[in-house]
Amino acid sequence: MLFRILRIILLGFIATLQTNRAIKHFKNKQTEMTKMLSVQSLPSAEEIALAKLSSQELSAVLEANGDVQNFNVVGKDGENHSVKLPASAVKLMIEVLTQLGQGNSVSITPIHAELTTQEAADMLNMSRPTFIKLLDSGELAHTRTGNRRKVAFVDVMKFKQEIDAKRLATLDELSALDQELNLGY
């Protein structure tokens, strides 16, 4: 059973996580992993079913209070190998499997990544010209390399959290006003 779990984990992570060496080889020898890595196709029906099952089974064996999880993996040669994984990595695998089990594709972005304006605009669900206006107004920090603008992933996520918090506060105010005016919704 653990072999099936690790198989689906590997299927998901092979498509999304690549080592720096692989990035250098496949992406013209880039020196840092700065691009968003993503699965370019949706999982098949078989992968979805296996991901659902694997997510449930992996969640069941996750130790709630441990920093390290121990797994026994059977290699191609039939030998057992003991693998220690940080609990945070196991939680990430569970989340990836859950998303794959729901039929979603998965993107993993390193914290230190720099995004293009289009990638950042897509993450914020806005048009690129609107995003450029945010940069020009100074609401978001960015760097320039030639005529290209780059935005730190961390800054985009912080801005997104701030926008979401403002939206929720505004909705709360509107709800309170509706209740005060007895509008019935």
C-alpha positions in Angstrom: 0.0 0.0 0.0 2.8 2.4 0.8 4.3 1.7 -2.5 1.1 2.9 -4.2 1.2 6.0 -2.1 4.8 6.8 -3.0 4.1 6.0 -6.6 1.3 8.7 -6.9 3.4 11.1 -4.8 6.3 10.6 -7.3 3.9 11.0 -10.3 2.7 14.4 -8.9 6.1 15.6 -7.8 8.0 14.5 -10.9 5.8 16.8 -12.9 6.1 19.7 -10.4 9.3 19.5 -8.5 12.7 19.4 -10.3 16.1 19.7 -8.9 18.4 22.5 -9.8 20.4 20.1 -11.9 17.3 19.1 -13.9 16.4 22.8 -14.4 19.8 23.6 -15.6 19.7 20.7 -18.1 16.1 21.2 -19.4 15.9 25.0 -19.1 19.2 26.2 -20.7 21.3 26.0 -17.6 19.4 28.4 -15.4 21.4 28.9 -12.1 18.4 29.3 -9.7 15.0 27.7 -9.5 13.1 31.0 -10.0 10.3 29.9 -12.3 6.9 28.6 -11.2 6.9 24.9 -11.8 3.5 23.4 -12.7 1.8 20.4 -14.1 0.8 21.3 -17.6 -2.0 18.8 -17.9 -4.8 17.7 -15.7 -4.5 14.3 -14.1 -6.1 11.3 -15.7 -9.1 9.5 -14.1 -6.8 6.8 -12.8 -4.4 9.3 -11.3 -7.3 11.1 -9.7 -8.6 7.9 -8.0 -5.2 6.9 -6.9 -4.4 10.4 -5.6 -7.6 10.4 -3.5 -6.9 7.1 -2.0 -3.2 7.9 -1.4 -4.1 11.3 0.2 -6.5 9.6 2.7 -4.0 6.8 3.5 -1.1 9.2 4.0 -3.3 11.5 6.2 -4.1 8.5 8.3 -0.5 7.7 9.1 0.7 11.3 9.6 1.9 11.8 13.1 0.3 14.9 14.5 3.1 15.9 16.9 6.2 14.6 15.0 8.8 16.7 13.2 10.0 13.7 11.2 8.0 11.0 9.5 9.6 7.6 8.9 8.6 5.6 5.8 9.7 2.2 4.4 10.0 2.2 0.7 10.4 -0.9 -1.5 12.9 -0.1 -4.3 12.9 -1.6 -7.8 15.3 -4.2 -6.5 12.8 -5.3 -3.9 14.9 -4.0 -1.0 13.3 -2.0 1.8 14.7 1.5 2.3 14.0 3.7 5.3 13.2 7.2 4.4 12.9 10.1 6.8 10.8 13.1 5.7 10.1 16.3 7.5 6.4 16.5 8.6 6.1 19.7 6.5 7.0 17.8 3.4 4.5 15.1 4.2 1.8 17.7 4.7 2.8 19.2 1.3 2.5 15.8 -0.3 -0.9 15.3 1.2 -2.1 18.7 -0.1 -0.7 17.9 -3.6 -2.5 14.5 -3.6 -5.7 16.1 -2.3 -5.6 18.7 -5.2 -4.8 16.0 -7.7 -7.6 13.8 -6.3 -10.0 16.7 -7.0 -8.9 16.8 -10.6 -6.8 20.0 -10.2 -3.4 20.6 -11.6 -0.7 21.6 -9.1 1.8 24.5 -9.1 4.6 24.8 -6.6 6.4 28.1 -6.4 9.6 28.6 -4.4 9.4 31.4 -1.9 12.4 33.2 -3.4 10.9 33.1 -6.9 10.6 36.2 -9.0 7.5 36.4 -11.2 6.9 38.1 -14.4 4.2 40.7 -14.5 1.8 38.3 -16.3 2.4 35.5 -13.8 1.8 37.9 -10.9 -1.3 39.3 -12.5 -2.6 35.8 -13.0 -2.1 35.0 -9.4 -4.0 38.1 -8.4 -6.7 37.4 -11.0 -6.3 40.7 -12.7 -5.2 41.9 -16.1 -1.6 42.6 -16.7 -2.2 46.4 -17.5 -4.0 46.7 -14.1 -1.1 45.0 -12.4 1.4 47.3 -14.1 -0.6 50.3 -12.7 -0.1 48.8 -9.2 3.6 48.6 -9.8 3.8 52.2 -11.2 1.8 53.6 -8.3 4.3 52.0 -5.9 1.8 49.7 -4.2 4.0 46.7 -5.0 7.8 46.6 -5.0 9.5 45.3 -8.1 12.8 45.2 -9.9 13.8 45.9 -13.4 16.2 44.1 -15.7 16.3 46.0 -18.9 12.7 46.6 -19.9 11.5 43.6 -17.9 9.8 43.9 -14.5 10.0 41.2 -11.9 8.0 40.9 -8.7 8.9 38.7 -5.7 6.5 35.9 -5.1 6.5 36.8 -1.3 5.4 40.4 -2.1 2.6 39.2 -4.4 1.3 36.8 -1.8 1.5 39.5 0.9 -0.4 42.0 -1.3 -3.0 39.3 -2.0 -3.5 38.7 1.7 -3.9 42.4 2.3 -6.5 42.7 -0.5 -8.4 39.7 0.8 -8.5 41.1 4.3 -9.7 44.5 3.0 -12.4 42.7 1.0 -13.6 40.7 4.0 -13.7 43.8 6.2 -15.8 45.6 3.5 -18.2 42.7 3.3 -18.5 42.7 7.1 -19.3 46.4 7.0 -21.9 45.9 4.3 -23.5 43.0 6.2 -23.7 45.1 9.4 -25.3 47.9 7.4 -27.8 45.5 5.9 -28.7 44.2 9.3 -29.0 47.7 10.7 -31.3 48.8 7.8 -33.2 45.5 8.2 -32.9 44.6 4.6 -33.4 40.9 5.3 -30.2 39.6 3.7 
